[in-house]
C-alpha cells in the first residue's frame, strides 16, 4: 500500500482540485435559488452557503482526485514500460524501479478508473437528478473522456504526452473542464466570464507541467519523449513559461475588473508574490535539475490562488 501511495503522488492533488475550488466558489455564489442544501438533493440550486455543506463540491473533489491518481498511475506505468524513467533523477517511479510490476499497476489503474467513474455518476445524479437527462449524458461522456485522456497521456503507441500535446490536455481538463464544468454543475448555465478564471487555472497548471518538462528535458529527449519543451528547446521553454504565468494573472485580473464589487476580490494577488519570485529563479537558473524544487511552489501557489480568488468573490 505504501508503494501505491507513492505512485499516487499525493503532492499533485492540491493542484488538481484548484479548478474545482474556483468553479465551486463562483457557481455557488452565482446560483439563483436561495435555499438550504442537503447532501443528495438534486432539485435545488444553493446560494452563498459554506461549500462544506455542498454534496456537489465534495463529490467533484473526489472525482477529480480519482482522475489525478489514475493519471499518475498511468504515467508511472506508461513511462515505466517504455524505459523513460530508467535514468530518472530524483523521486523514483514504482514501475521502473521494479517495486510494482506492470501487471499490478495496470490492475490498480482499472480499479481506480471504476471507483472514479462510480463517484462521477453520483456527482452527476447529485447535480442533475432525473430532471436533466441530457446534461447527465453530456457529463457522463466528459467523465469517460477524462478517464481515457488520463490513460492515453503516456500509455500506448499514440500517447499524446510523447508528441507534445500534454500541455493542451492539462489546459483543457485542469482548467476549462474543471472550472467551467463545476460552475455548470451548480448553475445549470454558462457564463462567458467564467472562462477567464478557467484560463487562469489552465495556464497555471500548464506552467507546472512545463516546469516538469524543463527539468526532464535531457532525459525525455534521450527517451524520444518529444514534449513541447524538447521541441522548442530550453531557452524558448523559459519564455513560454513566463508567458503562461503572466497571462494567467491578466485573465484573473480582467475577470475581477469585469465583475468588480469589492477590493477583497484582489486577494488573489497575494498568491502571485511567490510566483514572481519563482519567475526570477527560472530566469537565472542554469541547471535544469534545480527546477524540481520549484514544482511544489507553483502547484501550491495555484492552490492558494484558487482559495483566495474564491474567497475574494464571496467577501
C-alpha positions in Angstrom: 0.0 0.0 0.0 2.9 2.3 0.8 4.2 1.9 -2.8 0.8 2.6 -4.3 0.5 5.8 -2.2 3.9 6.9 -3.6 2.7 6.1 -7.1 -0.4 8.2 -6.5 1.9 11.3 -5.9 -0.2 12.9 -3.3 1.7 16.2 -3.7 0.0 16.7 -7.1 -3.5 16.6 -5.6 -3.8 20.3 -4.4 -3.1 21.4 -7.9 -5.7 19.0 -9.4 -8.5 20.3 -7.2 -7.7 24.0 -7.7 -10.1 24.3 -10.7 -12.9 22.6 -8.7 -12.5 25.1 -5.8 -12.7 28.1 -8.2 -15.7 26.7 -10.1 -17.5 25.8 -6.9 -17.0 29.2 -5.3 -18.2 31.0 -8.4 -21.0 28.6 -9.1 -22.2 28.6 -5.5 -22.1 32.4 -5.5 -23.9 32.9 -8.8 -26.6 30.3 -8.1 -30.0 31.9 -8.3 -32.2 30.0 -5.8 -31.6 30.9 -2.1 -32.4 27.6 -0.3 -30.6 25.4 2.2 -28.7 22.5 0.6 -28.9 18.8 1.6 -26.3 16.3 0.6 -28.3 14.4 -2.1 -30.9 16.9 -3.1 -30.5 17.5 -6.8 -33.6 19.6 -7.3 -32.3 22.8 -5.7 -29.6 25.3 -6.5 -27.7 26.6 -3.5 -26.5 30.2 -2.9 -23.9 31.5 -0.6 -23.7 28.6 1.8 -20.5 27.1 3.1 -19.0 24.8 0.5 -18.5 22.1 3.1 -22.3 21.6 3.1 -22.4 21.0 -0.6 -22.6 17.5 -2.0 -21.6 18.7 -5.4 -18.4 20.2 -4.1 -17.2 17.1 -2.2 -18.2 14.7 -5.0 -16.5 16.9 -7.6 -13.3 17.0 -5.4 -13.3 13.2 -5.0 -13.9 12.7 -8.8 -11.0 15.0 -9.6 -8.7 13.3 -7.1 -9.7 10.0 -8.8 -8.8 11.3 -12.2 -5.5 12.6 -10.9 -4.5 9.4 -9.2 -5.4 7.5 -12.3 -3.3 9.8 -14.4 -0.4 9.4 -12.1 -0.7 5.6 -12.1 -0.9 5.6 -15.9 2.1 7.9 -16.2 4.1 5.7 -13.9 3.0 2.6 -15.9 3.5 4.2 -19.4 6.9 5.7 -18.7 8.0 2.6 -16.9 7.3 0.1 -19.6 8.8 2.4 -22.3 12.0 2.9 -20.3 11.6 6.7 -20.0 12.2 6.6 -16.2 15.2 4.3 -16.3 17.7 7.2 -15.9 15.3 9.4 -14.0 16.9 11.7 -11.4 15.1 12.5 -8.1 12.0 10.7 -6.9 11.9 7.1 -8.1 8.9 5.8 -10.1 7.4 2.5 -8.9 7.2 0.5 -12.2 10.7 1.5 -13.5 12.2 0.7 -10.1 10.5 -2.7 -10.0 8.7 -2.1 -6.8 5.3 -2.5 -8.6 5.1 -4.8 -11.6 3.4 -3.5 -14.8 0.6 -6.1 -14.3 0.0 -4.8 -10.7 -0.1 -1.2 -11.9 -2.5 -2.0 -14.7 -4.8 -3.6 -12.2 -4.5 -0.5 -9.9 -5.4 1.7 -12.9 -8.6 -0.4 -13.7 -9.7 -0.3 -10.0 -9.1 3.4 -9.8 -11.0 4.0 -13.1 -14.0 2.1 -11.9 -14.1 3.8 -8.5 -13.7 7.2 -10.1 -16.5 6.5 -12.6 -18.9 5.5 -9.8 -18.2 8.7 -7.9 -18.6 10.7 -11.1 -22.0 9.1 -11.6 -23.0 10.1 -8.0 -21.8 13.6 -8.8 -23.9 13.7 -12.0 -27.0 12.5 -10.1 -26.4 14.9 -7.3 -26.2 17.8 -9.7 -28.9 16.9 -12.3 -31.1 14.2 -10.8 -33.6 12.7 -13.1 -34.8 16.1 -14.5 -31.9 16.9 -16.7 -31.1 13.7 -18.6 -29.3 15.5 -21.5 -26.9 17.2 -19.1 -26.3 13.9 -17.4 -25.4 12.2 -20.6 -23.0 15.1 -21.6 -21.2 14.9 -18.2 -21.0 11.2 -18.4 -19.3 11.4 -21.8 -16.9 14.0 -20.3 -16.2 11.7 -17.4 -15.4 8.8 -19.7 -13.3 11.1 -21.9 -11.3 12.2 -18.8 -10.5 8.6 -17.9 -9.4 7.9 -21.5 -7.3 11.1 -21.6 -5.6 10.3 -18.3 -4.6 6.9 -19.5 -3.6 7.9 -23.1 -1.2 10.6 -21.8 1.7 8.1 -21.6 0.2 4.7 -22.4 0.1 3.2 -25.9 1.9 3.9 -29.1 0.0 7.1 -29.8 0.5 8.5 -26.3 0.0 12.2 -26.8 2.3 13.1 -23.9 5.1 11.8 -26.1 4.2 14.1 -29.1 4.0 17.5 -27.4 0.2 17.6 -26.7 0.4 17.2 -22.9 0.1 21.0 -22.5 -3.2 21.0 -24.4 -4.6 18.2 -22.2 -3.7 19.9 -19.0 -5.1 23.3 -20.1 -8.4 21.8 -21.2 -9.0 19.2 -18.4 -7.4 21.0 -15.4 -8.6 24.5 -16.5 -11.6 24.7 -18.8 -13.4 21.5 -17.9 -12.6 21.7 -14.2 -13.7 25.3 -13.6 -16.4 25.7 -16.2 -17.7 22.2 -15.6 -18.0 22.6 -11.8 -19.7 26.0 -12.3 -22.2 24.4 -14.6 -22.9 21.7 -12.1 -24.1 24.4 -9.7 -25.9 26.8 -12.0 -27.0 24.7 -15.0 -26.0 27.5 -17.2 -22.9 29.0 -18.8 -21.4 32.4 -18.2 -18.8 33.6 -20.7 -16.9 35.5 -18.0 -16.3 32.2 -16.2 -13.8 31.2 -18.9 -11.4 33.9 -17.7 -10.6 32.3 -14.3 -10.7 28.9 -16.1 -8.0 30.2 -18.4 -6.0 31.2 -15.3 -6.2 27.8 -13.7 -5.4 26.1 -17.0 -2.4 28.3 -17.6 -1.0 27.8 -14.1 -1.5 24.0 -14.4 0.2 24.0 -17.7 3.1 26.0 -16.2 3.6 23.2 -13.7 3.7 20.6 -16.5 6.1 22.9 -18.4 8.4 23.2 -15.4 8.4 19.4 -15.0 9.3 19.0 -18.7 12.0 21.6 -18.4 13.5 19.6 -15.6 13.3 16.4 -17.5 14.3 17.8 -21.0 17.5 15.9 -21.5 16.2 12.6 -20.3 13.0 13.0 -22.3 14.9 13.7 -25.5 17.0 10.5 -25.0 13.8 8.5 -24.5 12.1 10.0 -27.5 9.5 11.7 -25.3 9.0 14.8 -27.5 7.4 17.2 -25.1 6.8 20.7 -26.1 10.0 21.7 -24.2 12.0 19.1 -26.1 10.7 20.5 -29.4 11.2 24.2 -28.6 14.5 24.0 -26.7 15.5 25.2 -23.2 15.6 28.9 -23.8 12.3 29.1 -25.7 10.7 27.0 -22.9 11.7 29.7 -20.4 9.9 32.4 -22.4 6.9 30.1 -22.8 6.9 29.7 -19.0 6.9 33.4 -18.5 4.0 33.9 -20.8 2.0 31.2 -19.1 2.3 32.8 -15.7 1.9 36.4 -16.8 -1.2 35.6 -18.9 -2.7 33.7 -16.0 -2.5 36.8 -13.9 -4.0 39.0 -16.7 -7.1 36.7 -17.1 -7.8 36.7 -13.4 -7.3 40.5 -13.2 -9.6 41.0 -16.2 -12.4 38.9 -14.6 -12.1 40.9 -11.4 -12.4 44.2 -13.2 -15.4 43.0 -15.1 -17.2 41.7 -12.0 -15.8 44.2 -9.5 -17.8 44.6 -6.3 -15.3 44.8 -3.5 -11.5 45.3 -3.1 -11.4 41.8 -1.4 -11.6 40.4 -4.9 -8.0 41.3 -5.4 -6.9 39.0 -2.6 -5.6 36.6 -5.3 -2.7 38.9 -5.9 -1.1 37.5 -2.8 -0.7 34.1 -4.5 1.4 35.8 -7.2 4.1 37.0 -4.8 5.8 33.6 -4.7 5.1 33.2 -8.4 7.1 36.4 -9.2 10.0 35.1 -7.1 9.7 31.8 -9.0 9.9 33.6 -12.3 13.1 35.3 -11.2 14.5 31.9 -10.2 13.7 30.4 -13.6 15.2 33.4 -15.4 18.5 33.0 -13.6 18.6 29.2 -13.4 21.3 27.3 -15.4 20.9 23.8 -14.0 17.6 22.2 -15.1 17.5 19.7 -12.2 17.3 22.6 -9.7 13.8 23.3 -11.1 12.5 20.3 -9.2 12.1 22.3 -6.0 10.1 24.9 -7.9 7.3 22.5 -8.9 5.9 22.5 -5.4 6.0 26.3 -5.2 4.0 26.7 -8.4 1.5 24.0 -7.5 0.9 25.3 -4.0 0.7 28.9 -5.3 -2.0 27.7 -7.7 -3.9 26.1 -4.8 -3.5 29.3 -2.8 -4.8 31.3 -5.7 -7.9 29.2 -6.0 -8.8 29.7 -2.3 -8.0 33.4 -2.3 -9.8 34.0 -5.6 -12.9 32.2 -4.4 -12.9 33.9 -1.0 -12.5 37.2 -2.7 -15.6 36.8 -4.8 -17.7 35.8 -1.7 -16.3 38.6 0.6 
